[in-house]
Amino acid sequence: MSVEDVLRTAKSSGDLTSLVEVIPYLRFLGVHVESREGRRVFVMPFAEHLVGNPTLPALHGGTLGGLLESIAHLEQIATAESPRLPKTITLTIDYLRSGKTRDTYAAAKVVKTGRRVTTLQCLAWQEDENAPIASAMVILKVG
Amino acid sequence: MADDETIDLEMMNAALRDFVPHNAALGITLVAASYTPATVTVKMPWNPQLVGNPETQVMHGGAITTVLDATAGASVFLKLRQPAPIATLDLRVDFLGRAPAHKDVFARAECYHHTSSVAFVRAVAYVENPEEPFATASATFALSTRGRAITEQEVRKGLKA
């Protein structure tokens, strides 16, 4: 099955799992998608290879950047009319708290859809969604 | 660490890679470093696990963001002339293009200024020529954060092990 086919299937079924499974980097991070109270939430379970600061210890900031960029792509695919893999133009990450050695949750929201460019706001949290550990503005080329 | 001539690349490489599990998982290794200007160049070898688009085999932007963040952080240590607990505050990455498939990626960062509390870094990711990057980044780091830096003794012990 081609990526296009997987995209179409994922979109028509509303389940992104098959798409997450064909993207090697998402498997490397261990990301999966869950539905919580009718809302799409992405999960990056804690794993030793995600650690960036062994003395605190804390997650590598890059893993949070990678997670937030990935979920912007996935959310765009899930909500766009014509599914295709978008390309990131710009990613701006604010690191708000250190990522502890526990599971991380993330969600993305489309802020503006354009013909060629879509902007999303993404948030990552651990214990409490109201105390996010990182937020990102992601600008995608979609056309 | 003292003068440019005495940068111990092996020590620095061990601190960057062996003590940072995620850098090790990405296979990041130090290529070059200098104090003035405070620059670091690292290599991230091609790895099919990091692919973001299975059709084009282009590496995922997340891996590029990570190598830029890691390199930027290392350049702060050179500017400060010592490892210190730091934390990325903000990181912006602009993708001018994509890294070609099956190619090793390099990242080069320069910490060009710091105050008592913040360090400022610009960085590029490229394949052959740093003057022709496929991604550019700017980052700020908080200095004197919680936690502690890895000591030289720990790195030396790790090197012997």
Interface residues (C-beta under 8 A of the other chain):
Chain A: S2 V3 V22 I23 P24 Y25 L26 R27 F28 L29 E48 H49 L50 V51 G52 N53 P54 T55 L56 A58 L59 H60 G61 G62 T63 G65 G66 L67 E69 S70 L85 K87 T88 I89 T90 L91 T92 I93 D94 Y95 S98
Chain B: F19 V20 P21 H22 N23 A24 A25 P48 Q49 L50 V51 G52 N53 P54 E55 M59 H60 G61 G62 A63 T65 T66 V67 L68 D69 A70 P85 A87 T88 L89 D90 L91 R92 V93 D94 F95 R98 R146 G147 R148 A149 I150
